[in-house]
């Protein structure tokens, strides 16, 4: 399978590396590849610049959003939530049409400082906004309720814990569930919440997730739904 991962931050890099390790062809999309490669400073979280990561992952291509999306059979959106629609618009609706778009992003708004707020919230979600903007895509929201290391290595968290999927297309959710299983998630731990509107609930877990991270002092935790089948 060819995957286009949109976004060069730590989430995109982590998912791209996992996909490549599983034998998939992977291309990462960014607005300006040359500018991305030219950065020499760590990001706001202290992660090394993209070029350092790229040197260790030469099998992963870096292309402009539109070229990456055209190459990918499945798209993974890992861009910052506030930039997601702009990035996907740059990817091009024709390059998303008919494809599964896995949305991992959260609509965190840092404009007023920390802690961030959510925009949209309550009556809408980023997942729904993406589906409305690209009606021919098959949007599935998943993996947005945990840190990226746990996304691709669920055994970092001891015991039973869950990952959610939201989306209108049953076949797309089945494909995404199979991908999650390949990441190491037991199939019984994947909870299908229903349509894409249920992404409101998973996105709204982020405020408590952020508080838990601050209280625990680490991000290797996740949610477990007792009684889930």
N, C-alpha and C positions, 0 to 999 in steps of 0.2 A: 504494500500500500504506500502511496505517496502522500505525505502530510505536509501541509503548509501551516507553520506556527507563526502567527502574527504577534510581534512584540519581542524585543530583545532584552527585556529585564530578566530577573532571576527566575521568575515563573516560566517564561518562555524557554529559557536556556535549560531549565531542569526537565521540562516535558520533552523538548527536542532531543536532549541527550538520551532520555529513556527510550523514546521512539527509535532512535538510531541504534541503540543497544539491542533492540528487539528485531533488528534487521529491516526496518522500514526506511524508505528514502525520505529525507527530511530537508525542507527548505524553510528558512526563517525569513519573514517579511519585515521590512522596516521602511520608514519614509525615505531615507537617504542613506544607502549603504556606505558611501564614502565617508559621510559625516559620522556614522556609527562607528566605523573602524578607526576613525581619526581620534576619537575620545581617549584621553589618557588618565583621567581622574576616576576614582571609584565613584559608584553611584551613591545616592543618599543613604543607603543601608550599608555602605562599606564594601559592596561587592566589587571585584575588579572590573576594569573596563571590558567591553565586549570583545575587543581584539585579543585579549589574553585568553578568554574562553574559546574563541574561534580557533586559536592556534592549537588547542587540544582537541578540537572537534572538526578536523579538516573535511570530514565526510558530509558535514552539514553545510548547505549552500546559504548564502545571504543575498537576497534580492529585494528590489522595491516591492511594495505591497501588491501591486497588480500582477507583476511577474510571478511572485510567490503563489498568489491565489490561483493563477492560471495553471501552474504546475501541480498544485495539490489536488488530490482526489477528495480529501477530507481537510477541512480548515479548523484550526484551533485558535480561538481568540484569547490571547493572554495579555492584551494591551491594558493600560490603565483604564478603569471604567469610564472616566470622563472623556477619554479620547477614543473609545471603542467605535462609536458610530462614524467618526471622522476617518479612522483607520480602515474600517470596513468599506466605507464609501470609496476610499482610495484604492482598495482592493478591486472594486468594480462589481456591480450587481451581476453582470454576465458571468463573471468568474466564480460567483457563489451559487448561482442558480442550479438547482437540482442536487447540490452537495450537502452533506452533513456539516453543520457549523457547530463545533463544540465550544460553548461559551463558558470560560473559566473566570471571567472578570467580575469585579464587584464595583458598583457605582459609588465609590468612596470620594467624598468631596472634602479636600483639605484646605479650601479657601479661607476658612475661619480658624485654621490651626488645628491642633490636636485636642481631643480626639476628633477624627473626621466624622462627618455626618453622611447620610445616604441621600442621593438624588439621582433617580426617583426613589420613592418609598411609599409604602402602604397601598396605594391604589394602582401602582404600576411597577415595573421592574426593568432593569437593563435587558434581561433576556427577552421580554416582550417587545421592548423598543427595537431590538435587533430583528426580531421576527417580523414586526410590522414594516420596518424599513426595507427588508429583503424577503418579501413574501414567497419567493420561489426557493429560498434556502430552507433546509430542515434543521432548525435550531434546537440544540439540546444543551440545557444548563446542567453542569456537573462540576465537582471538585472544588467549588468556590467556598467551601466551609472549613478549609484546613490549610495549613502551610504547604508550600510546594514540595518539600521533602517527603511529607507524608502522602501526598498525591501519588507519587511514583514508588513509594516504599512504605506501604501501610503497616508493615511489621515494626516500624519505629515506635508505634503505639501498642502497648501490650493489651492483650485481651480482645474482646469483640468491640467493634465500632463500625460506623456506617458511612456510606457515601450515597448521595441522592442524585436522581436524574429527573429532569423536567423537560417536557417537550410534547408537541402535538403529534409527531410522526412515530408510530410504534416501531417501524423498521429501523428508523434512525436511532431510537433508544436501545434497541437490541444490538445494533452495531457498536454503540458507545459502551454498553454493558460488557460486550465481548472484549473491548479494548481495556476496560477497567480490570477485568479478570486477568488479562495479560500483564497488567501492571502489578498484580499480586493481590487484588481484592477478591475475597471469596464471593461467589455469585450471590449467596444468601445475604451478604452484607449490603448489597445494592438495593436501595428502596426507590421504586418508581412512584413519584408523587403525583403524576398525572400531567396535565397540559402545561404549556409554557408559563401560564399565569401563576403556577405554583412556585416559580422562581422568586416571587416576592418573598416567600417565607424563608428560603435559603439565603437570599441576600440580606434579609433582616436579622440573620444570625450573626452577622459581622460585628455589630457593636458589642455583644456579649463575648464573642471570640476575642476581640481586641482587649477587653477587660480581663479575660482569663489569662491571656498571654502576659499582660502586665503583672497580674497577681502571682502567677506561677513562675514567671521569670524565664520561660522558654516556650517554644511553639510545638513541641512534640506531644500534642494531645488532640483528641477528636471527640465527636459526639457519638454516644451509643444509645440507640432507641431500645429500651428494655421491652421485650414482648414482640419485637418485630419478627416476621416470618419470611 
